[in-house]
């Protein structure tokens, strides 16, 4: 939820859907994200 507050809930849902579809693995010790702001 912390990352969603920064990037937006829809963006993070899309990112997680992509990760799950591509077989990324999530572990209980946490994960990291490097986010870039989309140029408008």
C-alpha distance matrix in Angstrom:
0.0 3.8 5.4 4.9 6.2 8.8 9.8 9.3 8.0 11.6 11.8 9.1 10.6 13.9 13.2 12.4 15.3 17.5 16.7 17.6 20.6 21.8 21.6 19.1 18.7 15.7 16.8 15.8 16.3 13.1 12.9 13.2 12.7 15.2 14.4 17.4 17.6 19.6 23.0 24.1
3.8 0.0 3.8 5.4 5.3 6.8 9.0 9.7 9.9 13.4 12.8 10.4 12.9 15.7 14.4 14.2 17.5 19.0 18.0 19.6 22.6 23.3 23.1 20.2 19.8 16.8 17.6 16.6 16.2 12.9 12.5 11.9 11.3 13.4 12.7 15.6 15.9 18.6 21.7 23.2
5.4 3.8 0.0 3.8 5.4 5.2 6.1 7.7 8.4 11.3 9.8 7.5 10.7 12.8 11.2 11.7 15.0 16.0 15.3 17.3 20.0 20.4 20.7 17.8 18.0 15.5 17.0 16.8 16.4 12.7 11.2 9.9 8.4 10.2 9.2 12.1 12.7 15.2 18.6 20.2
4.9 5.4 3.8 0.0 3.8 5.3 5.1 4.7 4.8 8.1 7.7 5.9 8.5 11.1 10.6 11.1 13.9 15.5 15.5 17.1 19.5 20.6 21.2 18.8 19.3 17.0 18.9 18.8 19.0 15.4 13.9 13.1 11.3 12.9 11.1 13.4 13.2 14.9 18.3 19.3
6.2 5.3 5.4 3.8 0.0 3.8 5.9 5.6 7.1 10.5 10.4 9.5 12.1 14.5 14.1 14.9 17.6 19.1 19.2 20.9 23.3 24.3 24.9 22.4 22.8 20.2 21.7 21.2 21.0 17.5 16.4 15.2 13.5 14.6 12.5 14.3 13.4 15.6 18.5 19.2
8.8 6.8 5.2 5.3 3.8 0.0 3.8 5.9 8.7 11.3 9.9 9.5 12.9 14.4 13.5 15.1 17.9 18.6 18.7 21.0 23.2 23.7 24.6 21.9 22.6 20.4 22.1 22.0 21.3 17.7 15.9 13.9 11.6 11.8 9.4 10.9 10.0 12.6 15.4 16.6
9.8 9.0 6.1 5.1 5.9 3.8 0.0 3.8 6.8 8.4 6.3 6.8 10.2 11.0 10.4 12.5 15.0 15.5 16.1 18.5 20.2 20.8 22.2 19.8 21.0 19.4 21.6 22.1 21.8 18.0 15.7 13.8 10.8 10.9 7.9 9.1 8.2 10.0 13.2 14.4
9.3 9.7 7.7 4.7 5.6 5.9 3.8 0.0 3.8 5.6 5.4 6.4 8.7 10.2 10.8 12.5 14.4 15.6 16.7 18.5 20.1 21.4 22.8 20.8 22.0 20.3 22.7 23.0 23.2 19.5 17.6 16.3 13.7 14.3 11.4 12.5 11.1 12.0 15.1 15.5
8.0 9.9 8.4 4.8 7.1 8.7 6.8 3.8 0.0 3.8 5.5 5.2 6.1 8.6 9.8 10.6 12.1 14.2 15.2 16.4 18.1 19.9 21.0 19.4 20.4 18.6 21.1 21.3 22.2 18.6 17.1 16.6 14.4 15.9 13.5 15.2 14.3 14.9 18.2 18.5
11.6 13.4 11.3 8.1 10.5 11.3 8.4 5.6 3.8 0.0 3.8 5.5 5.1 6.2 8.6 10.0 10.5 12.3 14.2 15.3 16.3 18.3 20.0 18.9 20.5 19.4 22.3 23.1 24.2 20.7 18.7 18.1 15.6 16.7 14.1 15.3 14.3 13.9 17.1 17.1
11.8 12.8 9.8 7.7 10.4 9.9 6.3 5.4 5.5 3.8 0.0 3.8 5.5 5.2 6.2 8.8 9.9 10.6 12.4 14.4 15.4 16.6 18.5 17.0 18.9 18.0 21.0 22.2 22.8 19.1 16.6 15.5 12.6 13.2 10.6 11.7 11.1 10.9 14.4 15.1
9.1 10.4 7.5 5.9 9.5 9.5 6.8 6.4 5.2 5.5 3.8 0.0 3.8 5.3 4.9 6.1 8.4 9.7 10.4 12.2 14.0 15.2 16.4 14.5 15.9 14.6 17.4 18.5 19.2 15.5 13.3 12.7 10.3 12.0 10.2 12.5 12.8 13.4 17.1 18.3
10.6 12.9 10.7 8.5 12.1 12.9 10.2 8.7 6.1 5.1 5.5 3.8 0.0 3.8 5.4 5.2 6.1 8.6 9.8 10.5 12.1 14.2 15.3 14.3 15.7 14.6 17.7 18.8 20.2 16.9 15.0 15.2 13.3 15.3 13.8 15.9 16.1 16.1 19.7 20.5
13.9 15.7 12.8 11.1 14.5 14.4 11.0 10.2 8.6 6.2 5.2 5.3 3.8 0.0 3.8 5.5 5.0 6.1 8.6 9.9 10.4 12.2 14.2 13.6 15.8 15.6 19.1 20.8 22.0 18.7 16.2 16.0 13.6 14.9 13.2 14.7 15.0 14.4 17.9 18.8
13.2 14.4 11.2 10.6 14.1 13.5 10.4 10.8 9.8 8.6 6.2 4.9 5.4 3.8 0.0 3.8 5.5 5.1 6.2 8.7 9.9 10.6 12.4 10.9 13.2 13.0 16.4 18.4 19.2 15.8 13.0 12.5 10.1 11.5 10.5 12.6 13.8 13.8 17.5 19.1
12.4 14.2 11.7 11.1 14.9 15.1 12.5 12.5 10.6 10.0 8.8 6.1 5.2 5.5 3.8 0.0 3.8 5.3 4.9 6.1 8.4 9.8 10.5 9.1 10.6 10.1 13.6 15.5 16.9 13.8 11.6 12.2 10.9 13.4 13.1 15.7 17.1 17.4 21.2 22.7
15.3 17.5 15.0 13.9 17.6 17.9 15.0 14.4 12.1 10.5 9.9 8.4 6.1 5.0 5.5 3.8 0.0 3.8 5.5 5.2 6.1 8.6 9.9 10.0 12.1 12.5 16.1 18.2 20.0 17.2 15.1 15.9 14.4 16.5 15.9 18.0 19.1 18.7 22.3 23.5
17.5 19.0 16.0 15.5 19.1 18.6 15.5 15.6 14.2 12.3 10.6 9.7 8.6 6.1 5.1 5.3 3.8 0.0 3.8 5.5 5.1 6.1 8.6 8.6 11.7 12.9 16.6 19.3 20.6 17.8 15.1 15.3 13.5 15.0 14.7 16.4 17.9 17.3 20.8 22.3
16.7 18.0 15.3 15.5 19.2 18.7 16.1 16.7 15.2 14.2 12.4 10.4 9.8 8.6 6.2 4.9 5.5 3.8 0.0 3.8 5.5 5.2 6.2 5.1 8.0 9.3 13.0 15.9 17.1 14.6 11.9 12.6 11.7 13.7 14.3 16.7 18.8 18.9 22.5 24.4
17.6 19.6 17.3 17.1 20.9 21.0 18.5 18.5 16.4 15.3 14.4 12.2 10.5 9.9 8.7 6.1 5.2 5.5 3.8 0.0 3.8 5.4 5.1 5.7 7.7 9.1 12.8 15.5 17.5 15.5 13.6 15.1 14.7 17.2 17.7 20.3 22.1 22.1 25.7 27.4
20.6 22.6 20.0 19.5 23.3 23.2 20.2 20.1 18.1 16.3 15.4 14.0 12.1 10.4 9.9 8.4 6.1 5.1 5.5 3.8 0.0 3.8 5.6 7.7 10.5 12.6 16.3 19.2 21.1 19.1 16.9 18.0 17.2 19.1 19.3 21.3 23.0 22.4 25.7 27.3
21.8 23.3 20.4 20.6 24.3 23.7 20.8 21.4 19.9 18.3 16.6 15.2 14.2 12.2 10.6 9.8 8.6 6.1 5.2 5.4 3.8 0.0 3.8 5.8 9.3 12.1 15.6 19.0 20.4 18.5 16.0 16.8 16.1 17.6 18.4 20.3 22.5 22.1 25.3 27.3
21.6 23.1 20.7 21.2 24.9 24.6 22.2 22.8 21.0 20.0 18.5 16.4 15.3 14.2 12.4 10.5 9.9 8.6 6.2 5.1 5.6 3.8 0.0 3.8 6.3 9.5 12.8 16.2 17.9 16.5 14.6 16.2 16.3 18.4 19.7 22.1 24.6 24.6 28.0 30.1
19.1 20.2 17.8 18.8 22.4 21.9 19.8 20.8 19.4 18.9 17.0 14.5 14.3 13.6 10.9 9.1 10.0 8.6 5.1 5.7 7.7 5.8 3.8 0.0 3.8 6.7 10.1 13.6 14.7 13.1 10.9 12.4 12.8 15.2 16.9 19.6 22.3 22.8 26.3 28.7
18.7 19.8 18.0 19.3 22.8 22.6 21.0 22.0 20.4 20.5 18.9 15.9 15.7 15.8 13.2 10.6 12.1 11.7 8.0 7.7 10.5 9.3 6.3 3.8 0.0 3.8 6.6 10.2 11.7 10.7 9.5 12.0 13.4 16.4 18.4 21.6 24.3 25.3 28.9 31.3
15.7 16.8 15.5 17.0 20.2 20.4 19.4 20.3 18.6 19.4 18.0 14.6 14.6 15.6 13.0 10.1 12.5 12.9 9.3 9.1 12.6 12.1 9.5 6.7 3.8 0.0 3.8 6.9 8.6 7.4 6.9 10.1 12.0 15.5 17.5 21.0 23.5 24.9 28.6 30.9
16.8 17.6 17.0 18.9 21.7 22.1 21.6 22.7 21.1 22.3 21.0 17.4 17.7 19.1 16.4 13.6 16.1 16.6 13.0 12.8 16.3 15.6 12.8 10.1 6.6 3.8 0.0 3.8 5.5 6.0 7.3 10.9 13.7 17.2 19.6 23.2 25.9 27.7 31.3 33.8
15.8 16.6 16.8 18.8 21.2 22.0 22.1 23.0 21.3 23.1 22.2 18.5 18.8 20.8 18.4 15.5 18.2 19.3 15.9 15.5 19.2 19.0 16.2 13.6 10.2 6.9 3.8 0.0 3.8 5.4 8.3 12.0 15.1 18.7 21.0 24.7 27.1 29.2 32.9 35.2
16.3 16.2 16.4 19.0 21.0 21.3 21.8 23.2 22.2 24.2 22.8 19.2 20.2 22.0 19.2 16.9 20.0 20.6 17.1 17.5 21.1 20.4 17.9 14.7 11.7 8.6 5.5 3.8 0.0 3.8 7.1 10.3 13.8 17.1 19.8 23.5 26.1 28.6 32.1 34.6
13.1 12.9 12.7 15.4 17.5 17.7 18.0 19.5 18.6 20.7 19.1 15.5 16.9 18.7 15.8 13.8 17.2 17.8 14.6 15.5 19.1 18.5 16.5 13.1 10.7 7.4 6.0 5.4 3.8 0.0 3.8 7.0 10.3 13.8 16.2 20.0 22.5 24.9 28.4 30.9
12.9 12.5 11.2 13.9 16.4 15.9 15.7 17.6 17.1 18.7 16.6 13.3 15.0 16.2 13.0 11.6 15.1 15.1 11.9 13.6 16.9 16.0 14.6 10.9 9.5 6.9 7.3 8.3 7.1 3.8 0.0 3.8 6.9 10.4 12.9 16.6 19.4 21.6 25.1 27.8
13.2 11.9 9.9 13.1 15.2 13.9 13.8 16.3 16.6 18.1 15.5 12.7 15.2 16.0 12.5 12.2 15.9 15.3 12.6 15.1 18.0 16.8 16.2 12.4 12.0 10.1 10.9 12.0 10.3 7.0 3.8 0.0 3.8 6.9 9.7 13.4 16.3 18.8 22.1 25.0
12.7 11.3 8.4 11.3 13.5 11.6 10.8 13.7 14.4 15.6 12.6 10.3 13.3 13.6 10.1 10.9 14.4 13.5 11.7 14.7 17.2 16.1 16.3 12.8 13.4 12.0 13.7 15.1 13.8 10.3 6.9 3.8 0.0 3.8 6.1 9.8 12.6 15.0 18.4 21.2
15.2 13.4 10.2 12.9 14.6 11.8 10.9 14.3 15.9 16.7 13.2 12.0 15.3 14.9 11.5 13.4 16.5 15.0 13.7 17.2 19.1 17.6 18.4 15.2 16.4 15.5 17.2 18.7 17.1 13.8 10.4 6.9 3.8 0.0 3.8 6.8 10.2 12.7 15.7 18.9
14.4 12.7 9.2 11.1 12.5 9.4 7.9 11.4 13.5 14.1 10.6 10.2 13.8 13.2 10.5 13.1 15.9 14.7 14.3 17.7 19.3 18.4 19.7 16.9 18.4 17.5 19.6 21.0 19.8 16.2 12.9 9.7 6.1 3.8 0.0 3.8 6.6 9.2 12.4 15.4
17.4 15.6 12.1 13.4 14.3 10.9 9.1 12.5 15.2 15.3 11.7 12.5 15.9 14.7 12.6 15.7 18.0 16.4 16.7 20.3 21.3 20.3 22.1 19.6 21.6 21.0 23.2 24.7 23.5 20.0 16.6 13.4 9.8 6.8 3.8 0.0 3.8 6.3 9.0 12.2
17.6 15.9 12.7 13.2 13.4 10.0 8.2 11.1 14.3 14.3 11.1 12.8 16.1 15.0 13.8 17.1 19.1 17.9 18.8 22.1 23.0 22.5 24.6 22.3 24.3 23.5 25.9 27.1 26.1 22.5 19.4 16.3 12.6 10.2 6.6 3.8 0.0 3.8 6.3 9.0
19.6 18.6 15.2 14.9 15.6 12.6 10.0 12.0 14.9 13.9 10.9 13.4 16.1 14.4 13.8 17.4 18.7 17.3 18.9 22.1 22.4 22.1 24.6 22.8 25.3 24.9 27.7 29.2 28.6 24.9 21.6 18.8 15.0 12.7 9.2 6.3 3.8 0.0 3.8 6.3
23.0 21.7 18.6 18.3 18.5 15.4 13.2 15.1 18.2 17.1 14.4 17.1 19.7 17.9 17.5 21.2 22.3 20.8 22.5 25.7 25.7 25.3 28.0 26.3 28.9 28.6 31.3 32.9 32.1 28.4 25.1 22.1 18.4 15.7 12.4 9.0 6.3 3.8 0.0 3.8
24.1 23.2 20.2 19.3 19.2 16.6 14.4 15.5 18.5 17.1 15.1 18.3 20.5 18.8 19.1 22.7 23.5 22.3 24.4 27.4 27.3 27.3 30.1 28.7 31.3 30.9 33.8 35.2 34.6 30.9 27.8 25.0 21.2 18.9 15.4 12.2 9.0 6.3 3.8 0.0
